[in-house]
Amino acid sequence: MKLPSWISKEKVVLRDLHKIKSALREKSLHTVCEEAMCPNRGECFKKGTATFLLLGNICTRNCRFCSVPKGKPLPVDEKEPENIAKFVFENKIKYAVLTMVNRDDLPDGGAYHIKKTVEEIKKLNPSVKVEVLVGDFKGNLRDIDTVLEANIDVFNHNIEMVKRLFPKIRPKADYKTSLKILNYVFKNYSIPVKSGFMVGLGESKEEIIDLMKDLKANGVSILTIGQYLRPSMKNAEVKKYYTPEEFKEFEEIGLNLGFDFVFSSPFVRSSYMAEKVFEGLKK
């Protein structure tokens, strides 16, 4: 399917990216920006920001929309929490986003590792805001509690897509499990709950609205909506490119449903401009 005119980004100048990429490599750190081939990676690297990908760069799931490598992960890097904390401190990052590959091979899914990373960041600089974007931990709420024992500022878990598409696109995930996690955090912790999803995979407008209603009913206050862009020919194909006007309509629908903040645009990703979204929520 031919890309419409509004799906375009400023051409990346490699020298603008060299400094932050070199700093990441020095500490053997991964970013979801690169592993998931995010269309915003050039813009974010140029600004000196990145979303850290914890627990390696190999996922145990097989979601058809994602370009992160799948397979048997390497052992967990025990130095990663400290290295990320040092990177955040040295680069004067004020708002850090931590995401993860799914690690179904680990007893706690990597929950303690996430917690440890947050603690290391806050130890070096207590004023840093930290958002965690985590997987579903197979619905194990004890693992969610472990993550939330750390002093995080925003809890984020993406629903990713409408319910009907889960068996085909996300066969190892479960729609109801994701809603359960979001609801649990909303009811038991006094922090903003965030979630996001993509459009363009074959969903209907009615399904999108139903999804938004489900997220609102389960405690989500920050919502992100973006266009699915096919990372490679191996991934699920794009069924529709939504117009900027349609994204604006989704934003208005979300605000009318009662979300505190809705970030809806073709290039929006869950961690994209997360600091500005957080600041907007606090106004």
C-alpha angles and dihedrals in degrees: 000000000000116000113247120235095258093059098084136111132198111273112263117244105210096211089059089060099043099087099054094038091052091050091051092049092050090061095038091243128158129212128203085221090074103027093051092038092235112198089224097055095103092050094047096045090050089056091048096249133121141165110240117229109211132201096033131295101277119091127206092213129079106216108169095218096057130084097196106121116263127213142068110347125224121246115287114270103236091196093057097092092053093043093051091048091052091048091051091048097044093047093045093236110178098188119037124192117201120193132167147207114247108264105191087160092070122081092233096028089243096299096136091049090056091048092049092051092053090048092051092050093049091045092060095039118008092188094065113109114224127201118189120206105192140176125244098267085218087290094296104152092192087066090050088053090052091055092047093051084080119079099259124165102206129023113210129184118164121224085195100195147003119296098252093060098054098090092051102037103023105027095162094050131070129217096213092048091056092050090048091055094049092048092048093054092045093052098042107034133051099224133102114275117215135188138166143192142191129236128205100067096105103283124143126235089248090055090050092052091047089052091051090050091050092051093049092048090054097054106268112151101171118053130185125192124185143165117266110237118192109243094198142346088267091065130079113287124248111254098186141005109218118216124240086249091057091050089051089052091052089052091053092047090051094050090049089052089058106259112153093221132013120187107189124166138119095264098038115126125180095258097033111122087348092161093057091047089053092048090049090053091054095052 
